[in-house]
Amino acid sequence: SQTYWNRLYGSSLALSIVEACQRHHNGPVIVIVEDITHADTLTKEIEFYKDKKQRIYHLPDWETLPYDIFSPHQDIIAERLTTLHALQKIRGGDILIIPLNTLAQRLAPRSYIQGNVLSLKLNQQLNIDDFRRNLEASGYINVSEVMEHGEFAIRGSIIDLFPAGSSMPYRLDLFDDEIETIRCFDPQSQRSDNKVDSVELLPAREFPTDENGIAKFRSRYRELLAGDPLNSIIYKSVSDGIMPSGIEYYLPVFYNDDELDTIFDYLPKSSLYIAPHELQQQLEHFEVDVNERYEQRRHDIERPILSPEYLYQTTHEITKALEQNSIIYTSNKKNVDEQYNAN
């Protein structure tokens, strides 16, 4: 079904969203916004109106331009992975806020996110060499001192790691091959304090970086991208186990064509979508921007790129998916169109 909310001035959109959540108990409410700035503003307004039981999730965009040679900040990747993991259990009354360019993205398979969660508990036996390999396979970076999400350090019987989705890093102290203590620690002072009983580790990247992941990348790269792979910085770096800047725009190369998911695959069919009335025009504008960036960068033999359909859904695909769900279109105008009555 399609509904239209008009004359939403000031923070009335946030209030309307909260009230919709309270009425829509069958599934979560998915709020589509134009960009991250709108997401931040709307979040603050919703926080004011919502009750304590309602949870707000964010699936931010990478905050890079399409086909950029820069990678997203590790904190952004951590938040995305945390949200994708949490969406498996999203419930009625919860709110997901998502920018439209993230809505358009093709995402890592749900099976990858759920299948690469590592759980650590007190008194658990832990083989350090196997654990190191598991961390590296999940995209964690071995460093001398842990400061950011997705990093780990091993010094004798002490393991420091900063899991994706955690506000603080953890220090594991081993006695022989058994976890004796798990403590939070301050990355600035490196001092540990609060003890915890367990830690859940999400993958640090949205694609596998183990031997099998790299082998898949090499095979798929030769299949999907033209030119001599040996001339490609991307191909040579990944083959050497190094993930270069901008590797996120090669996400489909780590998976088969039918493995990637979209946000609609992560969400229950009972979800209620709330979107701006101009959503289709905004999506079309984004699609034009992506195609322009592709044309600008497609001829670089050192960094050949994938065509947009591998990375993004088209406006038609998104519109068709939304039509299969209940959706509310919003506007601050008196009447969006003469054929629609203001509610």
C-alpha positions in Angstrom: 0.0 0.0 0.0 1.1 3.6 -0.6 0.2 6.5 1.7 1.1 10.2 1.5 2.0 12.4 4.4 2.0 16.1 3.6 2.6 19.4 5.4 5.4 17.9 7.6 6.9 21.1 8.9 9.8 21.4 11.5 10.3 18.1 13.4 6.8 16.8 12.6 8.3 14.1 10.3 10.3 12.7 13.3 7.1 12.7 15.5 5.1 11.0 12.7 7.8 8.3 12.3 7.7 7.5 16.1 3.9 7.3 16.0 4.0 5.1 13.0 6.4 2.7 14.8 4.1 2.5 17.8 1.2 1.5 15.5 3.2 -0.8 13.2 4.1 -3.7 15.5 4.5 -6.4 12.7 7.9 -5.1 11.5 10.5 -2.4 11.6 10.2 1.1 10.1 12.8 1.9 7.4 13.4 5.6 6.9 15.1 6.5 3.6 16.9 9.9 3.6 18.7 11.9 1.0 22.1 11.8 2.6 24.1 11.4 5.9 23.4 15.0 6.9 19.6 14.4 6.8 20.2 11.1 8.7 22.0 12.8 11.5 19.4 15.6 11.9 16.4 13.2 11.7 18.1 10.9 14.3 18.4 13.7 16.8 14.7 14.6 16.4 13.5 11.0 16.7 15.6 10.6 19.8 13.6 13.4 21.4 10.2 11.8 20.6 10.8 8.0 20.9 10.4 5.9 24.0 13.3 4.0 25.6 12.3 0.6 24.1 12.6 1.8 20.5 15.9 1.2 18.9 17.4 3.2 16.1 19.8 1.6 13.6 22.0 3.3 11.0 23.4 1.9 7.8 25.7 4.7 6.7 27.2 5.1 3.3 30.9 4.9 2.8 31.2 8.7 2.7 33.3 8.3 -0.5 32.4 9.2 -4.1 31.5 6.2 -6.4 34.7 4.5 -7.7 36.9 6.6 -5.3 40.5 5.5 -4.7 40.0 6.1 -1.0 38.6 3.6 1.5 35.9 4.5 4.0 37.1 5.2 7.6 37.3 1.9 9.6 34.7 3.3 12.1 32.2 3.6 9.2 32.9 0.0 8.1 32.5 -1.1 11.7 29.1 0.6 12.0 27.9 -0.9 8.8 28.9 -4.4 9.8 27.4 -4.0 13.2 24.1 -2.9 11.7 24.0 -5.6 9.0 24.6 -8.2 11.8 21.9 -6.6 14.0 19.3 -6.6 11.1 19.0 -10.3 11.4 17.1 -9.7 14.7 15.4 -6.3 13.9 11.9 -6.3 15.3 8.6 -4.4 15.2 9.0 -0.8 16.6 12.7 -0.6 15.6 13.8 2.1 13.2 16.5 1.8 10.5 17.7 5.1 8.9 19.4 4.6 5.6 20.7 7.1 3.0 19.5 6.5 -0.5 22.9 5.7 -2.0 23.3 3.0 0.7 19.8 1.8 -0.3 21.1 1.4 -3.9 24.3 -0.5 -2.9 24.7 -4.3 -3.3 25.8 -5.7 0.0 27.8 -8.5 1.4 25.8 -11.8 1.7 24.0 -12.4 5.0 25.8 -15.7 5.2 29.2 -14.0 5.2 28.2 -11.6 8.0 26.7 -14.3 10.2 29.3 -17.0 9.3 32.3 -15.0 10.4 31.3 -14.0 13.9 33.8 -15.2 16.5 32.8 -15.6 20.2 35.4 -15.6 23.0 34.7 -16.5 26.6 36.5 -16.8 29.9 38.3 -20.2 30.3 37.9 -20.9 26.6 40.9 -22.7 25.0 42.6 -20.6 22.3 45.3 -21.5 19.9 47.1 -18.2 19.1 48.3 -19.2 15.7 44.8 -20.4 14.6 43.2 -17.3 16.2 45.6 -15.0 14.3 44.7 -16.7 11.0 41.0 -16.4 11.8 41.4 -12.7 12.5 43.3 -12.1 9.3 40.7 -14.0 7.4 38.0 -11.7 8.8 39.9 -8.6 7.6 41.6 -7.6 10.9 45.0 -5.9 10.6 48.0 -7.0 12.7 49.5 -3.8 14.3 52.0 -3.0 17.0 49.5 -1.0 19.0 45.7 -1.2 18.7 44.1 2.2 18.2 41.1 1.7 15.7 38.4 -0.8 14.8 39.6 -3.8 12.9 43.1 -4.0 14.5 44.8 -6.6 16.7 48.1 -7.1 18.3 49.7 -10.2 19.9 52.4 -9.8 22.5 53.3 -13.2 24.0 50.3 -14.3 26.0 48.4 -11.0 25.7 46.1 -10.3 22.7 44.7 -6.8 22.1 41.9 -6.4 19.6 39.3 -3.8 18.6 36.2 -5.6 17.3 33.9 -4.0 14.7 30.8 -2.6 16.6 32.6 -2.3 19.9 33.0 1.1 21.6 36.2 0.0 23.3 39.1 -2.5 22.5 39.7 -5.6 24.6 42.7 -7.2 26.1 42.8 -11.0 26.4 45.3 -12.4 28.9 46.1 -16.1 28.3 47.3 -18.6 30.8 48.9 -21.3 28.7 46.2 -21.8 26.0 43.3 -20.7 28.1 41.7 -17.2 28.3 42.2 -16.1 31.9 40.8 -12.6 31.7 39.1 -10.3 29.2 39.3 -6.5 30.0 38.4 -3.3 28.2 41.2 -0.9 27.7 41.7 2.7 26.7 43.5 2.9 23.3 45.1 6.3 24.3 46.6 5.3 27.6 46.7 1.5 26.9 45.5 0.9 30.4 42.9 -1.9 31.0 40.1 -1.7 33.5 36.6 -3.3 33.4 36.5 -7.0 33.2 34.0 -8.8 30.9 33.0 -12.4 30.6 32.8 -12.7 26.8 33.5 -10.8 23.5 31.8 -11.2 20.1 33.9 -10.4 17.1 32.3 -9.3 13.8 34.4 -9.4 10.6 36.4 -6.3 10.0 35.7 -6.0 6.3 32.6 -6.7 4.1 34.5 -9.4 2.1 36.8 -12.3 3.0 40.5 -11.7 3.0 41.7 -15.3 3.7 43.4 -17.5 1.1 40.1 -18.7 -0.3 38.8 -15.1 -0.6 42.0 -14.0 -2.4 41.8 -17.0 -4.8 38.1 -16.2 -5.5 39.1 -12.5 -6.2 41.9 -13.5 -8.6 39.5 -15.8 -10.5 36.6 -13.4 -10.6 38.9 -10.5 -11.5 40.0 -12.2 -14.7 36.4 -13.0 -15.4 34.9 -9.5 -14.8 37.6 -7.0 -15.7 39.2 -6.6 -19.1 43.0 -6.1 -19.7 46.1 -7.8 -18.3 45.7 -8.4 -14.6 49.4 -8.0 -14.1 49.1 -4.3 -15.1 46.6 -3.8 -12.3 47.6 -2.3 -9.0 44.5 -3.8 -7.4 45.0 -7.3 -8.7 48.7 -7.4 -7.7 48.1 -6.0 -4.2 45.2 -8.4 -3.3 47.2 -11.3 -4.7 50.0 -10.3 -2.2 47.5 -10.2 0.6 47.4 -6.4 0.7 44.0 -4.6 0.6 44.6 -1.3 -1.3 42.7 1.9 -0.8 39.4 1.8 -2.7 39.1 -2.0 -2.5 35.5 -1.6 -1.4 34.5 -0.8 -4.9 35.6 -4.3 -5.9 33.3 -6.0 -3.5 31.5 -8.1 -6.2 34.8 -9.6 -7.3 35.1 -11.4 -3.9 31.7 -13.2 -4.5 29.8 -15.0 -7.2 27.1 -13.1 -9.1 24.2 -14.7 -7.2 25.7 -14.2 -3.7 25.4 -10.5 -3.2 22.4 -9.3 -1.3 20.5 -5.9 -1.1 19.0 -4.2 1.9 15.7 -5.7 0.9 17.2 -9.2 1.5 18.3 -8.2 5.0 14.9 -6.8 6.0 11.6 -8.7 6.9 8.8 -8.5 4.4 6.7 -6.8 7.1 8.8 -3.7 7.0 7.2 -0.3 6.6 9.2 2.1 4.4 9.1 5.9 4.8 10.7 7.9 2.0 10.7 11.5 0.5 8.1 12.0 -2.2 11.0 12.9 -4.5 12.8 9.6 -4.0 12.6 8.5 -7.6 14.1 11.7 -8.9 16.8 11.5 -6.2 17.7 7.9 -7.2 17.8 8.9 -10.9 20.1 11.8 -10.1 22.4 9.4 -8.1 22.3 6.9 -10.9 23.4 9.6 -13.4 26.3 10.6 -11.0 27.5 7.0 -10.8 27.4 6.6 -14.5 29.4 9.8 -15.0 32.0 8.7 -12.5 32.2 5.4 -14.3 32.8 7.0 -17.6 35.5 9.3 -16.1 37.5 6.4 -14.6 36.8 3.3 -16.7 39.9 3.7 -19.0 42.6 3.5 -16.2 44.5 0.3 -17.0 46.1 0.2 -13.5 42.7 0.5 -11.8 40.1 -0.9 -14.1 36.6 -0.7 -12.5 33.4 -2.6 -12.6 30.3 -1.3 -14.4 27.7 0.2 -12.2 25.2 -2.7 -12.3 27.6 -4.9 -10.3 27.8 -2.4 -7.5 24.4 -0.7 -7.5 20.7 -1.5 -8.0 19.1 0.6 -10.7 16.3 3.0 -9.9 13.9 0.6 -11.6 15.0 -2.3 -9.4 14.6 -0.2 -6.2 11.2 1.1 -7.2 10.0 -2.4 -8.0 11.2 -3.7 -4.7 9.5 -0.9 -2.8 6.3 -1.5 -4.6 6.2 -5.0 -2.9 6.1 -3.3 0.5 4.0 -0.8 2.4 5.5 2.7 1.9 4.7 6.2 3.1 5.9 9.1 0.9 6.5 12.4 2.8 6.4 16.0 1.8 6.3 19.4 3.5 4.1 20.8 0.8 0.4 21.3 1.2 -0.5 18.8 -1.5 2.0 16.6 -3.3 -0.2 16.3 -6.2 -3.8 17.1 -6.9 -4.8 13.5 -7.1 -3.6 12.9 -3.5 -5.4 14.3 -0.4 -3.3 15.6 2.5 -3.6 13.3 5.5 
